[in-house]
Amino acid sequence: MEQLLEKLGINWGLLLAQIVNFLIVLGVLSYFVYRPFLTLLDTRRERVRKSMEDAKRIEDRMKEFESLRAEELKKIDRESGESLDKMRRKAEELQQQMIATATKEAESIVENARKRAEEERKKMMDEVMRTVHTVVIRMTETILDREFSAADQKRILASLEESLPAMLR
């Protein structure tokens, strides 16, 4: 079996080193990227849950307003003559004001929740991208230091200095 692997050009020492390097990179990425990312997702999930609870409270308040309106209408029905018409008008005006106020409040809360969720998503993505960039740069530096000689590094850097401005356009 060893002769077969040697004929195929597989070096056990190099293969083992590559496996160890892969496991180290996997561990670093898991610790520095995956866990913070999960934490950010949990935070966002909690904020969304709170926003949904706020929306539920607003809905409950609207139901309360509706029940108050119904009670007010029952009282008005018991009265007679002119006071009946007068009270009915007042109740309808009050209802419209309550509905308008509750609707404006609900729209404002929902819009604020949307804005907060979008801002949080943007912040989370910016933070993730910064972390990924830092990790990739550090990994690349480590790999370059391990895999290339000083002469190779100078040659690669000179090539990159020439071609980098064209790549950034």
N, C-alpha and C positions, 0 to 999 in steps of 0.2 A: 504494500500500500504506500509506504514512504517513497519507494522508487517511482511509483506512478506519479505521486504528487511532485516529486523533484523533476520528473520529465515534463510535467505541465508547468513548471516554473513557479510553484507555490512554495514560499518561504514561511515555515511555521512561525519563526520569531516575528517576522513582519506582520503576518496575519494576526497573531496574538496582540501585537502592539496596536494594530488598527481596531481590533475589537475593543480593547481597553479604551482607546481614544474615543471611539463611538459611544461607549457607555458613559464616559466622563462628560462628553458634550450633551448626551441625553439627560444626565442628571442635572447639569447646570441649567439647561433650558427648562427642565421641569421645575426646578426650584425658583429661578429668576423670572420666568415668563408665564408658565402655566398656572402656578399658584396665585400670583398677583392678578392674573386675568380672571380666575375663578372668584377671587375676592371682589373684584370690581363688578362682576356679573351679579354676585349675591347682593351687593350694595344697591345696584340698580334695581334688582328684583324687589328689594324691600321698599325702595322709593315708589315704584310702580304700585305695589300693594297698598301703601299709604294713600296714594292718589285715588285708587279705587275705593278705599274706605271713605275718603272725603266725598267722592261722588255718591256713594251709598247714603251718607249722612244728608247730603243735599236732597236726594230723592225722598228720604224719610221726611225731611222738613217740608217738601212739597206736598206729601201726603197729609201731613199735619195741617198745612194751609187749606187743603181741600176739605178735610174734616171740619175745620173751623168755619169754612164757607158754608158747608152743608148745615151746620148747627145754626148759623146766622140766618139762613134761609128759612129754617123751621120756625124760628122766633118771629120772623117777619110775617109768615103765613098766619100766625095766631092773631096778629094785630088787624085792625079793621080800618076801612076808609082811606083817608088821605095819608095817615101815618104808614099804612101798608105800602103805598106807592113810593113814598119818600124813603122809607127804609130799604126797599128793594133797590132803588137807584144807588143809595149809599153802599150797600153790600156789593153791588156789581162793580162800582168804582174801586172799592177796597180790594175786591178780587183781582181786578185788572192790575192794580198797583202791586199787589203781592206777587202775582204771576210774573209781571214785568221785572220786579226786583229779584225774585227767585231765579228767573231765567237769566238775567244779566249776571247774577252772582254765580250761577252754575256755569255759564259760558266762560266767565272770567277764570274760575277755578280750573275748568278743563283746559283752557288755553294755557294757563300758567303751568299746569301739570305737563302738558305737551312740550312746552318750551324747556322746562326743567329736564324732562327725559331726553330731549334732543341735546341739550347742553351737556348732560352727563354722558351721553353716548359719545359726543365729540371729545370730551375730556378723556374718557376711557380709551378711545382709539388713539388719541395723541400720546397718551402715556404708554400704551402698548407699543406704538411705533417707536417711541424714544427708547424703550427698553430693548426692543428687538434690534434696533440699529446699534445700540451699545454692545449688546451680546455678539452680534455678527462681527463688528469691528474687532472686538477682543479675541474672538475665536480665530478670525482671519490672521490677526497679528501673531497669535500663538502658533498657528499652523505654518505660517511663513517662516517664523523663527526656527521651527523644528525641521521643516522639510527642505529648505533652500539654504545654500551656502551664502556667505557674505557677497561673493561675486555675483551669484544669481539674483540676490536681492537688489544689488545696485543696478543690474541690467534691467530688471523688472520695473524698478522705480523710475529709471530713465525713460523707459518705454511708456509708462503711465503718465509721466509728466508731459510727454509730447502728445499723447492721444486724449488725455483727460479734458482739455478745453473743448475739443470737438464733440466729446460724448455729452458734455453738459449743456450744449446748445439746444 
